[in-house]
Amino acid sequence: MPTRRLILASSSPRRRQLMADAGYQFEIFPPHESVECGICSTGGPASLVVELALSKAINVVAQLKELGQLDDQCVIVACDTVAECGGMVLGKPADEAHARDMLERLRGTLHRVYSGISVWRPGATGDAGQPDVQLATSELRMDQISDEQLDEYLASGLWEGKAGAFGYQDRAGWLHLMSGTESNVVGLPMDLLANMLARIDAD
Ligand SMILES: Cc1cn([C@H]2C[C@H](O)[C@@H](COP(=O)(O)OP(=O)(O)OP(=O)(O)O)O2)c(=O)[nH]c1=O
């Protein structure tokens, strides 16, 4: 077993669940919410999620350092996920009206979900101590759901805190995965994470 202290830099219940289901032993240390403020998407969704994944990791490393809890074994995992449809980046909806707007845009369309993931062992020496940040993309098609289905989903509240106002895991069959992985859509690309951790363990 590799000697490492895996820290999931996230408040997302989906990320926590994916890590637990995959059998990882890990601690949770969320980044400050302010990390997501002030970064805009002018560079497009791919550069946005990569930038945010790194910013979340930097924020958590700083917090751990301040608390005297950062040691050489710490490996920080941070991630950011957005949807993109017709060139528009869809993050987490601010309220129900915003969620409705996003869902009306997504229904019946082909769209993409981007996750930036950062894996970082700041206590390692040399290049091994630099953050590794990578991108995963999935393409999906949402069914042409009816107004009644849309209203029912909005009333369920399940859209809250989810990029694009929709959880792939919430309504089986509404979304069809055309390329990429399900775990990327739900918020943490597990295959990519495993590869990145294997690289860290090999150093
Ligand atoms: C597209 C999609 C996203 N999501 C979730 C995953 C993320 O929690 C959220 C995207 O928001 P993020 O800003 O990536 O993450 P977060 O604020 O929830 O958590 P943290 O920054 O602390 O890690 O949307 C789903 O659960 N299902 C989906 O189908």
The ligand as an SDF file (V2000), in Angstrom:
LIG
                    3D

 29 30  0  0  0  0  0  0  0  0999 V2000
  -23.2290   17.5640  -14.3360 C   0  0  0  0  0  0  0  0  0  0  0  0
  -23.3890   17.0560  -12.9300 C   0  0  0  0  0  0  0  0  0  0  0  0
  -22.7810   17.7020  -11.8710 C   0  0  0  0  0  0  0  0  0  0  0  0
  -22.9460   17.2540  -10.5930 N   0  0  0  0  0  0  0  0  0  0  0  0
  -22.3530   17.9890   -9.4460 C   0  0  0  0  0  0  0  0  0  0  0  0
  -20.9060   17.6010   -9.1060 C   0  0  0  0  0  0  0  0  0  0  0  0
  -20.4230   18.8300   -8.3410 C   0  0  0  0  0  0  0  0  0  0  0  0
  -20.7340   18.6620   -6.9510 O   0  0  0  0  0  0  0  0  0  0  0  0
  -21.2750   19.9760   -8.9070 C   0  0  0  0  0  0  0  0  0  0  0  0
  -20.4330   20.9330   -9.7240 C   0  0  0  0  0  0  0  0  0  0  0  0
  -19.9560   21.9560   -8.8940 O   0  0  0  0  0  0  0  0  0  0  0  0
  -18.4370   22.2000   -8.5120 P   0  0  0  0  0  0  0  0  0  0  0  0
  -18.2710   23.6680   -8.4030 O   0  0  0  0  0  0  0  0  0  0  0  0
  -17.5330   21.4460   -9.4450 O   0  0  0  0  0  0  0  0  0  0  0  0
  -18.2650   21.5030   -7.0820 O   0  0  0  0  0  0  0  0  0  0  0  0
  -18.9800   21.8260   -5.6950 P   0  0  0  0  0  0  0  0  0  0  0  0
  -19.0760   23.3030   -5.4520 O   0  0  0  0  0  0  0  0  0  0  0  0
  -20.2630   21.0220   -5.6270 O   0  0  0  0  0  0  0  0  0  0  0  0
  -17.9740   21.1650   -4.6500 O   0  0  0  0  0  0  0  0  0  0  0  0
  -16.4310   21.5610   -4.3310 P   0  0  0  0  0  0  0  0  0  0  0  0
  -16.0550   22.7970   -5.1110 O   0  0  0  0  0  0  0  0  0  0  0  0
  -16.4020   21.7860   -2.8440 O   0  0  0  0  0  0  0  0  0  0  0  0
  -15.6460   20.3560   -4.7460 O   0  0  0  0  0  0  0  0  0  0  0  0
  -22.2720   19.3770   -9.7420 O   0  0  0  0  0  0  0  0  0  0  0  0
  -23.7170   16.1150  -10.3520 C   0  0  0  0  0  0  0  0  0  0  0  0
  -23.8710   15.7050   -9.1950 O   0  0  0  0  0  0  0  0  0  0  0  0
  -24.3030   15.4410  -11.3930 N   0  0  0  0  0  0  0  0  0  0  0  0
  -24.1880   15.8570  -12.6770 C   0  0  0  0  0  0  0  0  0  0  0  0
  -24.7370   15.2120  -13.5980 O   0  0  0  0  0  0  0  0  0  0  0  0
  1  2  1  0
  2  3  2  0
  2 28  1  0
  3  4  1  0
  4  5  1  0
  4 25  1  0
  5  6  1  0
  5 24  1  0
  6  7  1  0
  7  8  1  0
  7  9  1  0
  9 10  1  0
  9 24  1  0
 10 11  1  0
 11 12  1  0
 12 13  2  0
 12 14  1  0
 12 15  1  0
 15 16  1  0
 16 17  2  0
 16 18  1  0
 16 19  1  0
 19 20  1  0
 20 21  2  0
 20 22  1  0
 20 23  1  0
 25 26  2  0
 25 27  1  0
 27 28  1  0
 28 29  2  0
M  END
$$$$
